[in-house]
Amino acid sequence: MVWSGPGLTYQDLKTMDLAEYREAVEAKLLYFGTWLPEARERAKTK
């Protein structure tokens, strides 16, 4: 997450528990795997 641009910092990651970390990972996967590609497709059709 830190390596993919602005977002969570190392300090943020250090203070997370495992549930918070897993939620952040899932959000990243959804963003790059689903939401971003869908937004790009919608932008092409406009």
Secondary structure, DSSP 8 states (H G I E B T S, - for coil): -GGGSSS--HHHHHH--HHHHHHHHHHHHHIIIIIHHHHHHHHHH-
